[in-house]
Amino acid sequence: MLDTLGVQRAVLVQPSVYEFDNSAMLDAIAASDRPMRGVAVVPESISDAELERMHQSGVRGVRFNICDVKPEQRGKISMEVVRRIARRIKRLGWHVQFLMRVDEFPDLEEMFNDFPTDIVVDHFGYMKPPANIDHPSFQALLALVARGHCWVKISRAYSFGDAKPFARALVAANADRLVWGSDWPHPQMRVHNMPNDGALFNKLLEWIPEEAVRARILVDNPRELYDFD
């Protein structure tokens, strides 16, 4: 898929199904013939030595899934636990990535106002359809992006409808805090026909017609966020 799209660098994100076992992701990074970074899922009990080992292996962030989880697991991720982990990874220059539906958090700005690290929010904010850019939580997300403390991954647009208004609003807020993601191999798909990754990638031409802005999102921004050489 990466070769077909012409992707020269890549970031692997630990899927929730593997929980805290990051070995497959770390093995894939080590075996890759292209520059790779990783975003891991870790327990609060992880040692500083293990965090350092992951850093040397290419990990540059920690991920928390706070929406697409089993019903019995919902609400069990304490933001104080997240903050404690964030304080520990700050010295490594890592970020915290959230799979969250921003429309479920009316206090979004307050949640992240003094967060210890930069944050990355997946999938345009992953709002439930029918999503609208005027939603107060999306407006709060735009405010966080504008301040530079929050990054948004433009990916998985097929989960909520027309992504162009969201992309344009995010670009207007702060194009330097956007990164693109393929979301391959498209977990949580509940239809039989998988998305065409080439067609999804080409959507960038529609969402972001400015070539210089696309270059920032595809090249410059991920270089900064993921610490590519």
C-alpha positions in Angstrom: 0.0 0.0 0.0 2.8 2.4 0.9 4.6 1.7 -2.4 1.5 2.2 -4.4 0.7 5.5 -2.8 4.4 6.6 -3.0 4.8 7.0 0.7 8.4 7.2 1.7 8.1 7.4 5.5 5.4 5.9 7.7 4.0 5.9 11.2 2.6 2.7 12.7 -0.1 3.1 15.3 -0.6 0.3 17.8 -4.2 -1.1 17.3 -6.4 -1.6 20.4 -6.8 -5.3 19.8 -3.2 -6.0 20.8 -3.6 -3.9 24.0 -0.1 -3.4 25.6 1.7 -5.9 23.4 3.6 -3.6 21.0 5.9 -6.3 19.7 4.4 -6.7 16.2 4.6 -2.9 15.7 8.2 -2.7 16.9 9.2 -5.7 14.8 7.7 -4.1 11.7 9.5 -0.8 12.4 12.8 -2.7 12.8 12.3 -4.7 9.6 11.2 -1.8 7.4 13.4 -0.6 4.6 12.0 2.9 4.9 12.0 5.4 7.9 9.3 4.4 10.4 8.0 5.7 13.6 5.5 4.2 16.0 2.8 5.2 18.5 2.5 2.7 21.3 -0.2 1.7 23.8 1.3 1.4 27.3 0.2 0.7 30.9 0.9 3.1 33.7 3.2 0.6 35.2 5.7 0.8 32.3 9.2 1.5 33.5 11.3 4.4 32.4 13.8 2.0 31.0 11.2 0.4 28.7 10.0 3.8 27.5 13.6 4.6 26.6 14.0 1.3 24.8 10.8 2.1 22.8 12.2 5.6 22.0 15.4 4.0 20.6 13.1 1.7 18.6 11.3 4.6 16.9 8.3 5.2 19.2 7.3 8.9 19.4 3.9 8.8 21.1 1.4 7.0 23.3 -2.2 6.3 22.2 -5.4 6.1 24.2 -8.6 4.8 22.7 -11.5 6.2 24.7 -14.4 5.5 22.4 -14.1 2.3 20.3 -13.8 -0.1 23.2 -15.9 -2.8 24.7 -18.9 -1.5 26.7 -17.5 -2.8 30.0 -14.2 -0.8 29.3 -15.9 2.6 28.6 -15.2 5.2 31.2 -12.4 3.3 32.8 -9.5 5.4 31.4 -8.9 8.1 34.0 -7.6 11.4 32.6 -5.4 11.6 35.6 -3.7 8.4 34.6 -3.3 9.8 31.1 -1.8 12.9 32.5 0.6 11.0 34.7 1.8 9.0 31.7 2.0 12.3 29.7 4.2 13.8 32.3 6.6 10.9 32.1 6.9 10.9 28.3 7.3 14.6 28.1 11.1 14.3 28.6 11.3 12.1 25.5 9.5 14.7 23.3 6.6 12.3 22.7 2.9 13.2 22.3 -0.4 11.6 23.4 -2.7 10.5 20.6 -6.5 10.1 21.3 -9.1 8.1 19.5 -12.0 10.1 20.8 -15.3 11.5 19.6 -14.9 15.2 20.3 -18.7 15.7 20.3 -18.9 13.6 23.4 -16.7 16.1 25.3 -18.3 19.5 25.8 -15.4 20.5 28.0 -12.8 19.7 25.4 -10.8 23.0 25.8 -10.8 22.7 29.6 -9.6 19.0 29.4 -6.5 19.9 27.4 -5.9 23.5 28.5 -2.8 22.7 30.5 -2.0 19.2 29.2 1.7 18.2 29.7 2.4 17.3 26.1 1.1 18.0 22.6 -1.9 15.9 21.7 -3.0 14.3 18.5 -6.7 13.8 17.8 -7.6 11.2 15.2 -10.0 11.3 12.3 -10.9 15.0 12.0 -12.2 14.7 15.6 -14.2 11.5 14.8 -17.6 13.1 15.3 -20.8 10.9 15.0 -22.7 11.5 11.8 -24.4 13.7 10.8 -21.4 15.8 11.8 -21.3 19.6 11.5 -18.4 22.0 11.7 -20.6 24.4 13.8 -20.8 21.9 16.6 -19.4 23.5 19.8 -17.0 20.6 20.4 -15.5 20.9 16.9 -15.2 24.7 17.4 -13.3 23.9 20.6 -11.1 21.5 18.7 -10.4 24.3 16.2 -9.4 26.6 19.1 -7.0 24.0 20.4 -5.5 23.6 17.0 -5.1 27.3 16.5 -3.2 27.6 19.8 -0.7 25.0 18.5 -1.0 22.5 21.4 -3.2 20.1 19.4 -2.6 18.2 16.2 -5.4 16.7 14.1 -5.0 13.7 11.9 -7.1 14.0 8.7 -8.1 10.4 8.1 -11.1 8.0 8.0 -13.3 10.6 6.4 -15.7 7.9 5.2 -16.9 7.5 8.8 -18.9 10.7 8.9 -19.7 12.0 5.5 -18.3 15.0 3.5 -14.9 15.9 5.0 -14.2 18.9 2.9 -15.8 21.5 5.3 -13.9 20.0 8.2 -10.6 20.0 6.3 -11.0 23.6 5.2 -11.9 24.7 8.7 -8.8 22.9 10.2 -6.5 24.4 7.5 -7.9 27.9 8.3 -7.3 27.3 12.0 -3.7 26.1 11.7 -2.4 24.1 8.8 0.9 23.6 10.7 -0.9 21.3 13.1 -2.4 18.8 10.6 -1.1 15.4 9.5 -2.5 12.9 7.1 -3.2 9.3 7.9 -4.3 6.4 5.8 -6.0 4.4 8.6 -4.9 1.3 6.7 -6.0 -1.5 7.2 -9.2 0.2 8.2 -10.2 -1.4 11.5 -13.7 -1.2 12.7 -15.1 -1.3 9.2 -18.7 -2.6 9.3 -19.3 -2.9 5.6 -18.2 -5.6 3.1 -16.4 -3.2 0.7 -13.1 -1.9 2.0 -12.2 1.6 1.1 -9.9 2.3 -1.9 -6.8 3.8 -0.4 -5.8 5.5 -3.7 -9.2 7.2 -3.9 -9.0 8.3 -0.3 -5.5 9.7 -0.8 -6.7 11.6 -3.9 -9.3 13.3 -1.8 -6.6 15.5 -0.5 -6.6 17.3 -3.9 -10.2 18.2 -3.3 -10.0 19.0 0.4 -6.7 21.0 0.1 -6.1 22.3 -3.4 -3.2 24.4 -2.3 0.0 22.4 -3.2 2.1 24.2 -0.6 -0.3 23.4 2.2 -0.5 19.8 1.2 3.3 19.6 1.3 3.2 20.9 4.9 0.6 18.3 5.9 2.3 15.4 4.1 6.0 16.2 4.6 6.9 19.1 7.0 4.4 18.5 9.8 5.0 14.8 10.2 8.7 15.5 10.2 8.2 17.7 13.2 5.6 15.7 15.1 7.3 12.3 14.6 10.9 13.4 14.8 12.0 12.2 11.4 15.5 13.0 10.5 
